Amino acid sequence: PHQSQCFHTPVLNARASAGMGREDEGTSEFTTGDTLDDFGHFPTRAYKLTGGSKELVLKGEDRMRWAKVLIGGEEVFLSMIADGHGGKDAAVHCHACLFDYLLEAAAGEPGARALRQAARTAFIRLHQEILERDPPTTAGTTLTFCALNPSRGEITCAHVGDSIALLVAADANRRIIELCEDHRIDTSQRERDRLLKQGGLIAHAMNRHGRPGGPLRLWPGGVAQARSIGDSDIGAFNDPRPYTCSYGFPANGSADVILCSDGVWDALLKSSVVAICHKSSHCSASTTARLIVEAALRQRHAYNNQDMLVPKDDTSCVVLRIGEQGGDFPQDDSVQGCGMFMCCGPASRARESEASDKFSDAAFEH
């Protein structure tokens, strides 16, 4: 089972940063870098935003959503991805409520700083509501949120967990900006230090032979990351406060924002995902999302043909594509090359055209 959707709309950009600036904020231990306001302004530009998604379902614990909303009279494009564990309750709740809580907390202010603060407020509210559910649940979820404000030329991201987002510039240098930080206990020294300071026990789980195996985990709970929404069984060790950052639109006006669950990142290197984005830049965003998910599926079966092409985990991808209005956005969905890249024939273009018809400026939400 799969899902593939797309949307498109023209928007006007009255302000764009002269490069990729940022402001990193997370827990109180994090430092603040350059703000977007430190950058100059470009002349008014018209931008076209397109997007698409693809999902392979195994357990049904992933959730994706996007919408075009008005905040303070400005169009803002919101997207989110949640990867549930221990059940789907937490992911379903985030999917249903995140955008409403964020709009309420933003209070009509569409700027990057306000959206970062609104995201922190919304994440903590969602976490508390999961902990207070009746009947109680130990389900948890990663949560990654991105907002694009074309009129200000701003990209804002907030996340907990390992559903990573990337900003990929469509220039000759193929610049990559990681919009998320590492929250896995096995690979993040910062997380290990934080948990040990709180008195947590970090160790491998035991395999069926009684030997340690797999990634480092936090005990009690046995979770591989302690930055999530929910997970009531690990108590105060869990930190739902998101890492947040904001960047300006690239100077050349073209980029992809990629959000994926770990079904993609556990199978593909970031460089492979970036290569797919550049190779399929002349295709629709929906095609790029499909190619990323299908490449992850094939890679997971590259050395083991058992249950061939059956996903080993829920695998989800959202692609948001930024381009200048009137620029080169051909609709040819043929992808040249071999290996991970597939040729997209008329059938796929017909499916995407049908999906695109479902979205208009009047009803821009999934």
C-alpha positions as CSV (number, residue, x, y, z in Angstrom):
1,P,0.0,0.0,0.0
2,H,1.2,3.5,-0.8
3,Q,0.2,7.1,-1.0
4,S,1.4,9.6,-3.5
5,Q,0.0,13.2,-3.6
6,C,1.1,16.5,-5.0
7,F,0.3,20.2,-4.7
8,H,1.4,23.4,-6.4
9,T,0.7,27.1,-6.1
10,P,2.4,30.3,-7.2
11,V,3.4,32.8,-4.5
12,L,5.1,36.2,-4.3
13,N,8.3,36.7,-2.4
14,A,8.8,40.2,-1.3
15,R,11.9,39.4,0.8
16,A,14.6,36.8,0.4
17,S,17.9,36.4,2.3
18,A,21.1,36.8,0.5
19,G,22.3,33.3,1.5
20,M,21.5,30.5,3.9
21,G,21.5,32.1,7.3
22,R,20.3,30.3,10.4
23,E,19.2,30.5,14.0
24,D,19.7,27.3,16.0
25,E,17.6,26.9,19.2
26,G,16.7,23.8,21.1
27,T,17.1,23.2,24.8
28,S,18.5,25.9,27.0
29,E,22.0,24.4,26.5
30,F,22.0,25.4,22.8
31,T,23.5,28.6,21.5
32,T,21.9,31.0,19.1
33,G,23.6,31.8,15.8
34,D,23.0,34.4,13.2
35,T,19.4,35.5,12.7
36,L,17.7,35.8,9.4
37,D,17.3,39.6,10.0
38,D,21.1,40.0,9.6
39,F,20.8,39.3,5.9
40,G,19.8,41.8,3.1
41,H,16.8,41.9,0.9
42,F,16.4,40.9,-2.7
43,P,14.0,42.7,-5.1
44,T,10.5,41.3,-5.2
45,R,10.5,37.7,-6.7
46,A,7.7,35.4,-7.7
47,Y,8.1,31.8,-6.5
48,K,6.4,28.6,-7.3
49,L,6.2,26.0,-4.6
50,T,5.4,22.4,-5.4
51,G,5.3,19.3,-3.2
52,G,4.5,15.6,-3.1
53,S,4.7,12.6,-0.9
54,K,5.1,8.9,-0.9
55,E,4.4,6.3,1.8
56,L,4.9,2.6,2.2
57,V,2.9,1.1,5.1
58,L,3.9,-1.8,7.2
59,K,2.7,-1.1,10.8
60,G,0.7,2.1,10.0
61,E,2.5,4.2,12.6
62,D,3.8,6.9,10.3
63,R,1.8,10.1,9.7
64,M,2.3,12.9,7.2
65,R,0.4,16.2,6.6
66,W,0.8,19.5,4.9
67,A,-1.3,22.6,4.4
68,K,-1.3,26.1,3.1
69,V,-2.5,28.5,5.8
70,L,-2.7,32.3,6.3
71,I,-0.9,33.7,9.3
72,G,-1.1,37.5,9.7
73,G,-2.3,37.8,6.1
74,E,0.8,35.9,4.8
75,E,0.7,32.5,3.1
76,V,2.7,29.9,5.0
77,F,3.2,26.3,3.9
78,L,3.2,23.8,6.8
79,S,4.4,20.2,6.6
80,M,5.0,17.5,9.3
81,I,6.0,13.9,9.6
82,A,5.6,11.7,12.6
83,D,7.0,8.2,13.1
84,G,5.2,6.4,15.9
85,H,6.6,3.6,18.1
86,G,4.9,1.4,20.7
87,G,1.6,2.0,18.9
88,K,0.2,4.7,16.7
89,D,-1.7,6.8,19.3
90,A,1.0,9.5,19.7
91,A,1.6,9.9,15.9
92,V,-2.2,10.1,15.2
93,H,-2.6,12.8,17.9
94,C,0.3,14.9,16.5
95,H,-1.1,14.5,13.0
96,A,-4.5,15.7,14.1
97,C,-3.5,18.6,16.4
98,L,-0.1,20.0,15.6
99,F,-1.1,22.6,13.0
100,D,-4.0,23.9,15.1
101,Y,-1.8,24.3,18.2
102,L,0.9,26.0,16.2
103,L,-1.5,28.5,14.6
104,E,-2.9,29.2,18.0
105,A,0.5,29.8,19.6
106,A,1.8,31.9,16.6
107,A,-1.0,34.4,17.4
108,G,-1.0,35.9,13.9
109,E,2.8,36.4,13.7
110,P,4.3,34.6,10.6
111,G,8.0,35.4,11.1
112,A,10.6,32.8,11.7
113,R,11.2,33.7,15.4
114,A,7.5,33.5,16.2
115,L,7.1,30.2,14.4
116,R,10.0,28.6,16.3
117,Q,8.5,29.7,19.6
118,A,5.1,28.5,18.5
119,A,6.5,25.1,17.6
120,R,8.1,24.7,21.0
121,T,4.8,25.6,22.7
122,A,2.9,23.1,20.4
123,F,5.4,20.3,20.9
124,I,5.2,20.5,24.7
125,R,1.4,20.8,24.7
126,L,1.2,17.6,22.5
127,H,3.6,15.8,24.8
128,Q,1.6,16.7,28.0
129,E,-1.7,15.6,26.3
130,I,-0.3,12.2,25.4
131,L,1.0,11.7,29.0
132,E,-2.4,12.6,30.4
133,R,-4.5,10.4,28.2
134,D,-7.2,8.2,29.7
135,P,-6.8,5.3,29.3
136,P,-3.0,5.8,29.5
137,T,-0.6,4.9,26.7
138,T,3.1,4.3,26.5
139,A,3.1,5.1,22.7
140,G,5.6,7.7,21.5
141,T,6.5,9.4,18.2
142,T,9.2,11.4,16.5
143,L,7.9,14.7,15.2
144,T,9.4,16.9,12.5
145,F,7.8,20.2,11.4
146,C,8.7,22.6,8.6
147,A,7.2,25.9,7.6
148,L,8.0,27.8,4.4
149,N,7.1,31.5,4.2
150,P,7.7,32.7,0.6
151,S,6.9,36.3,1.2
152,R,9.7,36.5,3.7
153,G,11.9,33.9,2.1
154,E,12.1,31.9,5.4
155,I,12.3,28.2,6.1
156,T,11.7,27.1,9.7
157,C,12.1,23.6,11.1
158,A,11.5,22.0,14.5
159,H,11.9,18.4,15.5
160,V,12.4,15.7,18.1
161,G,13.6,12.2,17.1
162,D,15.2,10.8,14.0
163,S,12.7,11.8,11.2
164,I,15.3,14.0,9.6
165,A,14.7,17.0,7.3
166,L,17.2,18.3,4.7
167,L,17.4,21.6,2.7
168,V,19.1,20.8,-0.7
169,A,20.1,23.8,-2.8
170,A,19.7,23.4,-6.5
171,D,23.1,25.0,-7.4
172,A,26.3,23.8,-8.8
173,N,27.8,23.1,-5.4
174,R,24.7,21.0,-4.3
175,R,24.8,22.6,-0.8
176,I,23.1,20.6,1.9
177,I,21.8,22.0,5.1
178,E,20.7,19.6,7.8
179,L,17.6,21.1,9.4
180,C,17.7,18.6,12.3
181,E,20.3,17.4,14.8
182,D,21.2,13.9,15.9
183,H,18.9,12.6,18.7
184,R,19.8,8.9,18.7
185,I,21.5,7.8,21.9
186,D,23.9,5.5,20.0
187,T,25.4,8.3,18.0
188,S,24.8,11.5,20.0
189,Q,27.4,12.3,22.7
190,R,25.2,15.2,23.8
191,E,22.2,13.0,24.4
192,R,24.3,10.4,26.3
193,D,25.8,13.1,28.5
194,R,22.4,14.5,29.2
195,L,20.8,11.2,30.2
196,L,23.8,10.0,32.3
197,K,23.7,13.4,34.1
198,Q,20.1,12.7,35.0
199,G,21.0,9.2,36.3
200,G,19.9,7.1,33.3
201,L,21.4,3.8,32.4
202,I,22.6,3.4,28.9
203,A,23.3,-0.1,27.6
204,H,22.7,-2.4,24.7
205,A,19.7,-4.8,24.7
206,M,20.4,-8.5,25.0
207,N,19.8,-10.7,22.0
208,R,18.3,-14.1,22.1
209,H,21.7,-15.6,22.8
210,G,22.1,-13.4,25.9
211,R,24.7,-11.2,24.3
212,P,24.5,-7.4,23.9
213,G,23.4,-6.3,20.5
214,G,21.8,-3.4,18.5
215,P,22.1,0.3,19.3
216,L,22.7,1.8,22.7
217,R,19.4,2.3,24.6
218,L,18.1,4.1,27.6
219,W,16.9,2.0,30.6
220,P,14.2,1.9,31.9
221,G,12.2,1.8,28.7
222,G,14.8,0.5,26.3
223,V,14.3,3.4,23.9
224,A,16.9,4.3,21.2
225,Q,16.1,8.0,21.6
226,A,14.8,10.1,24.5
227,R,13.7,13.1,22.5
228,S,10.1,12.4,21.4
229,I,6.4,13.1,22.0
230,G,4.9,10.7,24.5
231,D,6.9,7.6,25.8
232,S,5.4,7.9,29.3
233,D,7.4,4.8,30.4
234,I,10.7,6.6,30.4
235,G,9.4,9.5,32.6
236,A,11.5,12.6,33.1
237,F,14.3,11.3,30.9
238,N,12.3,12.2,27.8
239,D,12.8,15.7,26.5
240,P,10.0,16.9,24.2
241,R,11.5,20.3,23.6
242,P,12.4,20.5,19.9
243,Y,15.6,21.6,18.2
244,T,14.6,24.5,16.0
245,C,16.3,26.4,13.2
246,S,15.5,28.9,10.5
247,Y,17.1,29.5,7.1
248,G,16.6,31.9,4.2
249,F,15.6,30.8,0.8
250,P,18.8,30.1,-1.3
251,A,20.1,33.0,-3.3
252,N,19.4,31.3,-6.6
253,G,15.8,30.7,-5.5
254,S,15.7,27.0,-6.0
255,A,15.9,24.2,-3.4
256,D,14.2,21.1,-2.1
257,V,13.1,20.5,1.5
258,I,13.0,16.8,2.2
259,L,11.3,15.2,5.3
260,C,11.7,11.5,5.8
261,S,11.0,8.9,8.4
262,D,13.8,6.5,9.5
263,G,12.5,4.0,7.0
264,V,14.4,6.1,4.4
265,W,17.4,7.2,6.5
266,D,18.1,3.7,7.8
267,A,18.4,2.5,4.2
268,L,20.0,5.4,2.3
269,L,22.8,7.8,2.9
270,K,22.0,11.5,2.8
271,S,24.2,11.8,-0.2
272,S,22.0,9.2,-2.0
273,V,18.9,11.2,-1.2
274,V,20.5,14.4,-2.5
275,A,21.6,12.6,-5.7
276,I,18.0,11.5,-6.3
277,C,16.8,15.1,-5.8
278,H,19.2,16.5,-8.3
279,K,18.7,13.7,-10.8
280,S,14.9,14.2,-10.7
281,S,14.9,18.0,-10.4
282,H,13.1,18.2,-13.8
283,C,10.3,15.9,-12.5
284,S,7.5,16.6,-10.2
285,A,8.1,16.7,-6.5
286,S,5.7,13.7,-6.2
287,T,8.0,11.7,-8.5
288,T,11.1,12.7,-6.4
289,A,9.3,11.5,-3.2
290,R,8.4,8.2,-4.9
291,L,11.9,7.6,-6.2
292,I,13.4,8.2,-2.7
293,V,11.0,5.8,-1.0
294,E,11.4,3.1,-3.7
295,A,15.2,3.4,-3.6
296,A,15.1,2.9,0.2
297,L,12.9,-0.2,-0.3
298,R,15.3,-1.7,-2.9
299,Q,18.3,-0.9,-0.8
300,R,16.8,-2.8,2.2
301,H,16.4,-5.9,0.0
302,A,19.8,-5.5,-1.8
303,Y,21.4,-8.3,0.0
304,N,18.4,-10.4,1.1
305,N,15.6,-11.3,-1.3
306,Q,13.3,-12.6,1.5
307,D,9.9,-11.0,1.2
308,M,11.2,-9.0,-1.7
309,L,9.8,-5.4,-2.0
310,V,7.8,-5.8,1.2
311,P,8.8,-2.8,3.5
312,K,10.7,-3.6,6.6
313,D,9.4,-0.5,8.3
314,D,6.9,2.3,7.6
315,T,8.7,4.4,5.0
316,S,7.5,8.0,4.4
317,C,8.8,11.0,2.5
318,V,7.6,14.5,1.8
319,V,9.3,16.8,-0.8
320,L,8.7,20.5,-0.9
321,R,10.3,22.2,-4.0
322,I,11.0,25.9,-4.2
323,G,11.5,27.5,-7.6
324,E,11.2,30.8,-9.3
325,Q,7.8,31.5,-10.9
326,G,8.3,31.4,-14.7
327,G,11.6,29.4,-14.3
328,D,12.4,26.0,-15.8
329,F,9.9,23.6,-14.3
330,P,9.4,21.0,-17.1
331,Q,6.8,18.4,-16.6
332,D,8.7,15.6,-18.2
333,D,8.8,12.8,-15.6
334,S,11.4,10.6,-17.4
335,V,14.5,10.1,-15.2
336,Q,17.7,9.3,-17.1
337,G,20.1,6.9,-15.6
338,C,20.2,3.5,-14.0
339,G,20.5,1.8,-10.7
340,M,18.4,3.5,-8.1
341,F,16.7,5.7,-10.8
342,M,13.7,4.6,-12.6
343,C,12.1,5.8,-15.8
344,C,8.7,7.3,-15.2
345,G,6.4,6.6,-18.1
346,P,3.0,8.1,-19.2
347,A,1.2,6.0,-16.6
348,S,3.0,7.7,-13.7
349,R,2.4,11.1,-15.2
350,A,-1.3,10.4,-15.5
351,R,-1.5,9.3,-11.8
352,E,0.3,12.4,-10.7
353,S,-1.8,14.7,-12.8
354,E,-4.9,13.1,-11.3
355,A,-3.5,13.6,-7.8
356,S,-2.6,17.2,-8.6
357,D,-6.2,17.9,-9.6
358,K,-7.3,17.1,-6.0
359,F,-5.4,20.2,-4.7
360,S,-6.2,23.8,-5.4
361,D,-5.5,27.1,-3.8
362,A,-9.0,26.9,-2.2
363,A,-8.3,23.5,-0.6
364,F,-4.6,23.1,0.0
365,E,-4.4,20.5,2.7
366,H,-3.5,16.9,3.2
